[in-house]
């Protein structure tokens, strides 16, 4: 991933670094523990939110 980010320039580089840092921080804080979420039978998709937005906008 770092090699890919290093090949970016300007705003693309800044955006990729920001997103990478967000994901790494979330992983360390165990916010991306999908196995635990699935074991708790909680939804992991964004479909419900996307549907609600679609209903409100349209």
Secondary structure, DSSP 8 states (H G I E B T S, - for coil): -HHHHHT--HHHHHHHHHHHHHHHHHHHTTTT-HHHHHHTT----SHHHHHHHHHHH-
